[in-house]
Amino acid sequence: IFAEAPETNRPDKNDPNVIYYEAGYHEVETGVINLESNQILYLEPGALLKSRLNVNGKNVKVYGRGAFLESSPTRLTIGGTAYMCMLNNAEDVLIEDVRFLDAHTYNIVTNDGKNLN
């Protein structure tokens, strides 16, 4: 019995447009991952990533069965309000199956985007 169906669509770790995190704890030194057009961020099941996301571009995908962890004190803000994922002028973005843990405020904030799922 599975709580979730096994994954069948993992991206190629060697693809230069893929940022791939394997199971385990990971901390981004700057506290933020910046994604641009045609990039994929994949979190393997069991991956725990201490980072925020900033998406600027088109055709971006963030998925997997891993989780993002609140990255205080490296919070990014909009008018003084912190967020975990900012979609800034982004288009054709898919965020699927990942979890945002221990968020103190907003999980996903958009600013002038199109086709955001």
N, C-alpha and C positions, 0 to 999 in steps of 0.2 A: 504494500500500500504506500503510495506517494502522496504527500501533501500538495506537491506541485508536480506537473508532468516533467519528465527529463527534458533538458534543453537539446534542441537539434540544430540551432542556427548560430553557433559560435563563429565569430569572425576569425580570419587568418592572423595569428599573432605577428607574422612577418610583414604584413601589409603596412607600408609607410603611413597610411592614413588612419591606422588603428592604434588607439591607446588601450592597452590590454592589462588589466590587473587580475592576477591569480588570487586564489583563496589565501586569506591571511590579512594581517593588519598592514596598512600602507599610510604614510603621512607625506603630503606634498609640502615641500619646504616653504614655498611662498604662501601656502594656504589656499591657492586658487589654480584651477585648471582652465585655461582659455582654449575654447574650441572654435575653429574657423570652418569655412566651407568644406564640405565633403569629408569631414572627419567623423570617426566613430569612437566612442568611449564605451568600453565593455568591462563590466564587473562580473567576474566569475562567481558562481555560487560560493558563499563563504568569504568573499572579499569584503573588507571593511576599509573604506577610504576616508581619511580625515582630510577633507578638502571641500571647497566651494566650487561652483561652476560658473563660468561666464561664457555665453554662447553668442558669437558675432559671426553670422554667415548663413549660408543656405545649405540644405541637404545634410543636416547633422543628425546623428543618431546616438542616443545614450540608452544602453540597455544591459540586461543581464539580471542575475538574481542576487547580486551583492548589495551593499548599502553604503550610503554616505553618512558620515558622522559629523555633527556640529563641530566646526573648526575654530571656535573662540580661542584666543582673542583676535584672530586674523579676519574678523568679519568685514565684509564689504557692505557699504550702506547706500541707500537711496534716501536722501533727505533725512538722514539719521536713523533710518530703519534698516536692520540687517536682513539679509536673505541668504538662502543656500544655493539657489540657482537663478541666474539672471539671463533671460533671453532678450538680447538687446538688438533690435532691428534684424531679428532672425527670421528665416523663412524656411518652410518645409523641415521642421524639426520634430523628431519623435523621441519621447522619453517613455520607456516601457519597462515595467517589472522591477526597476530598482527601488530601493527604499531610502527615505531620508529620516535619520534617527536623531533624537534629542534636539530638534530645531527649537530655538528660542523664539523665533518669529516666523516669517513667511518661508515656505519651502521653495516655491517657484514664482518668480515675478517676471512679467513681460513688459516690454517697452517697444511699441510699434512693430509687432511681428505679424506674420501671415502663415496660415496653415501649420499651426502649432498643435501637436497631439501628445 
